[in-house]
Amino acid sequence: MSTSVTVAYGDGIGPEIMEAVLSILREAEAKISIDVIEIGERVYNKEWSHGISPSGWESIERTKVLLKSPTTTPQGKGHKSLNVALRKNLGLYANTRPCISYHPIIESRFDEFDIVVIRENEEDVYTGIEHRLTGDSYQCTKIITRSGSEKICRYAFEYAKKHNRKKVTCLTKDNIMKMTDGTFHAAFDHVAKEYPDIKAEHYIVDIGMARVATEPESFDVIVTENLYGDILSDIVAQTSGSVGLAGSSNIGNEYAMFEAVHGSAPDIAGKNIANPSGLLNAAVHMLIYIDQADTAKLVYDAWLKTLEDGIHTADLYKEKKSKQKVGTKEFAEAVIDNLGKKPATLSELIIRSGASSKTSKIQDSYEQDYKIKKLVGSDITLAWDKSGNFDQIVKLFELSDPQIIAIYSKGLAVWPGNSKSSSDQITCRFIANNEKKTITNSDINNLLIKLEGNCFDVVRMDKLYLYDGKEGFFS
């Protein structure tokens, strides 16, 4: 029986590379039935805010598998990313991006490496929570949950176990973001204890990425947060020879989406020069996911043979190494001609028994780790005239409970002291001054009323809690 798959042609080069990939799948006799939906720019123009219509959602909910070409997301303005909407709405918490070296066929600085980047897909700054606070200040909120962190780390170790990988590396920036990235690192260490046969290591993300770029052969599986993973996967893909070669799997407990790593490249759209390899590799991942491993191997080995034959699209073509520069359609035809053949130099696809991307459902494992949660203060952010001093605020609250204990400008303490704000917003920290060190919501509301009543412009408020006596905020 065939498996129903939703197919989206996307924007830019999307339609032509999708047609190339589907022609290969047809000739390889992949057992799939296709339901085509429209997504991206044309749908945004029809006022569907996420770039996908209700009928598109219905198709995905029915098939539970989406093969998707790239879509265009405006930079710095306009609608939100369709990819982010799909990942969040479908619960696609794990983004898996395998990258290997194709040396010596594809020019690369490294002879051999095989890295799988596993990226958390639903949290971090990609939640899209942004605000303009003042005339000069903008804010992007980073959300990290302990349950989500444990979930993606457990997925990474399960992937390593299933694919006979020996090491999982975690990348964070917890020397700076001690609460958010610190939570992710702690989740990694906690989960790693359940897999004693797999080596676990951690790097600060900057030096970790530097090492990946200079010694990729030292890495195996890498798990990290959403933003870092997005950057890292492009670095690894480019290190392999071209970002145009990499496919991507987005896996959840019920749904899956497969796509190329690269973007929609509107500047070369319709010119028959785009490389369909990234989307083709995504389709190979999809075939493995839907338990058509034999067809996946047939397609992948034919693709490798095509690369070995020196038949390359413009992004890979090198005069001294390539034999023929071809367009998108011609490359697909060459892959079709090689179906049933195996590569001589590059390693053919080896699929281990049970290597489907499907894993046992990994549920959120949140358990409350505290008994007493106590409200002890508030951080209140104000729009601020940089030339002003802080005396009026300090005097206004010198007898209050909670009391003002500090004023910050972009995280730097500017009071107590004689510093001036370097920004047009400041944050006032209020902490309970009674012996029990506890306050009520009404006390916080009274602070806000007092500030607004004295013509201060409140643009943000955060409550400060103790969890079993430990500060739930960074001081």
N, C-alpha and C positions, 0 to 999 in steps of 0.2 A: 504493500500500500504506500501511496505517496504521502508526504508530510506537507501540510499547508504552511506556506511562508508568506508573510507580508513583505512586499518590496517597495521601496521608496527611491525614486530616481534623483531627487535632490536638486541642487542648484549648480551653476557653473559647469564644470566638467562632469558633474554627476551623471547626467543622462547617457553620455557617450561611454563612460567607463562601466556603467551598469549594464548597458546593452552588450558590451564586449564580454563581461563576466557571464551574463546569462547565456550568451551564445556558446561559451565553453561548457557551462553546466548542462545545457541541452545535449550537446554532442557527447558528453561524458555519461549521459543517461542518468543524471541525478534524479532520484525519485521525489520530486517536489512539485507541488501545485502552487501557482503564484497568484497572489491577490495584490494588485498594484494600487498604491495610494499616492496622493499628491501631498507634498510637504514643502516647507521653505518659503521663499520670497513671494511666490504667486499666492500662496495661502495667507500669508501675512497681509497682502494687499486686499484680501477678501475679508479682512477684519477678524480672522481667527487669531487670538492674541499669542498663542504658543506656536503658530506656524503649522498647525495640524488641525484638520477639521474633525467634528464628532464622528463622521464615518471612518476616518482614519484611525481614531482611537478604538472604534468598534472592531475593525479588522485586526488590530494588534491584540486586543483582548481575546479574540476568537482563536487566532493562530498561535499566539504567545511567542512567536519568533519573528524578528524584524531584520531584514538585510537592507542596509541603508547607505545611500551615497552621501557625500558631504553636502552640507547646507551652508548658506552664507549668514553670518551673524555680524551686524554692524559694529564697528569699533567705536566705543565711547559714547554711543547714543542709540536710540531706537529700541527695538524689541529685545526681549531676553533670549538667551540661547535656547534653541529647540532641543539640542542634545541634553542640556541640563534638565529641561522639563521632562523629557522622556525618561532619563535615568531616575529622577525623583518620583515621578508618577507611577513608574513600573517597578520600583524597588530594586533597581539594578545597582546594587551596592558595590559590586566588584568589577573593576575594569582590568582586563588581562591583556598585556601586550608583549608577545614573544618577539625577540629580536636576535638574529644570529648573523655571523659573518659569512659572506658568500665568496670569500677569498679562495682562489685567485681570479675567479671569473669577474666579480665586481670589485673595482678598485677600493681598497680599504687600508687603513694604517695598521690593522691588526689581522693576524692570520686566522685566529680562531677565538670565538666566544659565543656563548649561548645564554642569553639573559632573559628572564621573564619579569617584567615590571607589573606588579599588582598594586593598583591604585584605588584607594577609597573613593567612592563615586558620588556620595550624597551630601557630604558635610563640608566643613572648611569654609573658605570665603566664597566657594561656588554655590552656596545657598542663595547668593544674589541679594543679600540684605544690605542695602546701601542708603545713606541719607546725606543730604546737604544740611549741615548744622548751622552754618553762618555764611556770610558773604565769601569768606576765604577758606572755610574748613569743610571737608567731606569725610565721611566715615564708611568703612566697610567692616561688617561684623563677621568674625570668625567663629563658627560653631563646631565644637568637637564634643562628642559624647563618649562616655566610657563604654557604653553598650555597642555603639557603632564601631569603635576602635577595636574592641575585642572580636567583633564579628569579622572584620576584614583581616585581622591578624590570624584568626582561626582559619579563614578561607585560604590564606597564603600557606599556612603549614599543611592544611589538607591537600592543597594543590601539590606542594613539594612531596608529600608522602605518596600521593597517587601517581606522580610522574617520576618517581625515583630520584628526586633532587636531594642534594646533600646539605644545602645551607640556605637559610633565609636571613636577609639583611634588612634592618629597619632604619629608615632615615627620618630624623625630626630636627627641630631647632629648639630643643627644650632648655638650652642654656639661656635663651632669651624669653621665649614664651613658655614659662614654667608651668602654667596651669593647663593650657590647651595641648601643646605639644608634649608636655610632661605627662598628661593623661594618656596620650597615644603610646608613648614609650613605656609607661607602666603597664598598659594593656598588653603590649608585645611581650614584655618580660613575664607577665602572668601566664599568657597562653603558651609561651615557649616551654614552660615547665612540663606541659602535657605531651611534648614531643622530644623526649631525651635523645632519640636517634638522629635528630636533625640539628645541625649546628646553628646557633642563633647569635647574631652580632648586631651592634648598633653603631651608626655614625651620625655625627652632626651633619645636616644635609649639605652644607657647602663643601666641606672636605669630602663627603661621601660622593657627591656628584663629580667633583674633580677627579677622584680616583676611578669612578666609572668611565670617565672620558679618556683617562690615560692608561688604565690597566683593566679593561672590561673582562678579561679572562679570569679575574679574581672573584667575580660575582656569579651568582646562580639565580636565586629568586630574590627580588627586592620588593618589600612592602612599604608603602608610605602614604601620606595624606594626599588629598585631592590636588591641590595646586602643585606641590612638589612632584607628584607623579605625572602630571601633565607635562611639566618641563622636562623631567628626567626621561620620559618615554621618547620624546622627540630627540633628545641628545643621543640616546642609545640607538634609535632608528637611523639617525644620520651617521652615526659611527659605523653602522653596518654597510654603508655605501650610499643610501638614499632614504629619506623619510617616505618616499613614494612606494617603498616595498612593504611597509609594515601594516598588518591588519590588527584589528582590535576586537575583543569580545567584552560585552557588558552583561554580566550575569547576575540574576536575582534568584530568589527561591521559586518563582513561577514563570518569569519572563526572561528573554534573552535578546540582545541586539548586537548585530555584527556590522562593523564599519571599517573604513580605512582610517589610518591615523591622520593623514594630511587633510587640508581644507579644500574648498570648492574651486580655488584658482580661476576666478572669472576671467582673468586676463588671457588665458589660453583656451577658454571654452569654445567649442565648436570648430576647432582647428585640427582635430584628429591627430594631436601630438601628445596627449596625456597618457601617462603610464597607468594601466588598470591593475597593476600588480598588488597594490595595497588592498583594494577591494576584493581582488581574487583570493588573497590570503585570508581575508576576513570570511569569505565564502567557504574556504577550506575549514576554518574553525567551526563555521556553522554546520557543515556536513558531519564533522566529528560529533558535535553537540547533539544532532538529531539521529545519531547512530548509523551514519552512512560512511563509515571509516574507509571502506574499500574505494568508494568514489573519491573521497578526500585525497587518498594516496594517489589515485590515478591522475587527478588534476594537478596536485602539487609536484609530482615527479615529472609530469609533462612540462610544467612551468620551469622547473630547474633545468630540464634538457634544453628548453628554448634559450635560457640564459647562457648555457654552455655553448650552444650553437652560435653565439655571438649575435643573435637577433635582438636588438635593443631599441627601446624608445629613446627619444632625444635626451632625457635626463640622465641616462646611463651610458650613452654612446661615447666611446673613446676610439679615435682613429686607429691607434696601434693595437687595440685589443678587440674591438667589435668588428663584426663582419658586415652587418647591414643595419642601417638606421630605418626604423619602420614607424608607422603611425599606430594609433590605438587599435583600429580594426585589424590591421595587418599583424600586429603582435598577437591578438586573440586568435587569428587564423593559424599562426605558427604554433601556438600552444595546442590547438585542436589537432594539427597535423602530427604532433608529438604524443598524443594520447596513446597509452600502451607502451611507451618507451621510458627508459630509466636514465638518470644522469650517470655520467662516468666519473666525474671528479667530485661534484657536490654530493653531500650525504642525502640519500633518498629519505622520504618521510617514514619514520618508524613510529607506529601507533601501538602503544602498549594496551594490553587487554583491559577493558574498562576505563579507557582514557577519555571518555566523554567529558566535556566541560561541566556536565551536570554533577552537582555534589548533593549529598544529603542536606536537607534544609538546615541552614544555620540560623537559629533564631537569636533575637536580641537576648543577651544574658544579664540584663540589669538586675542587680540586687541592691537594695538600699544599704549603704555602708555606714550609716550613722543612726543614732537613736534620738538625738536632740538637735534641732535646728533653731537657732536663735537670731532674731533680727537685732543688730547692734548699731546700724548706721546707714548712711547713704552717700553716694557720690552724685553730686548735682552739677551738671555742666551748664554754663552760661555763655551767651554771646557777650563779647567783651571789647571795649574800646582799649586798644593797646596802650594808649597814653594815660589811662586811668591807674590809680593806685587802689590798694585793697582795704584801706582803712574803713570805708563805709560798710563793707560786708562784715569785716571782723567785729566792728562795734555793734552792728545790728544783732549779732549772735553771741556776744560775749557772755551773756547770762543764760543762754538757752541750753536745753537738754533735748536732743544731742547737741554737742558743742562743735564748733568748727576747729579742726586740728591742723589742716593743711590746705593749700591751694596749689594746683598743678597746672602747668601749661605744656600740652603735648607730652605728658608723663613726667616732666621735670618739675620738682618742687620749687615754687617761686615765693611762697610764704609758708612759715616764718622766714624772714630775710628781707632784703631790699631789692630783689630782682623784679624786673618788669616782665609781663607776659610777652612771649614772642609770637603769639597767635591771637586771632580774634575770638578765641574761646578759651575759657578756663574751667577747671573742675574743682569744686569745693568738696572736701571730705568732712563729713559730720559723723562723730562717734559718740555713743552714749557715755555720759560722765557719771552715772550713778554706780553704786557698788555692785549691783547685780549685772551691770553692763547689758541691759536689755531695754528695748523701746517698742512702741507699737506703730502700726501703719498710720494711725492718726498723728503721731509725732512727725512722721515723714511728710504727711500732707500739710501739716502746719508750717513746716519749713518752706514748702513750695508756695503756700499762700503768702507767707511773709515776704519771700523774694519777689513774687509777682506784684504784691501790694506796694513794694518799694521800687517798682519800675525796673527790676532786673529781668532779663529775658532768658527764661529757662528753656534749654533746647534738648536736654536729656537727663534722665534720672535712673540710677542703678541702686538697688538695695544691697546692703552688705550683711552677710550672715556668718555666724559661727556654726560649724558642724562638729558636734561633740567637742566644743572648745577650740577647734582648729579654724583658722581664718579661711573663708571661702572667697577670698579676694587677695590680690597681690598688693603688699604695702611697701 
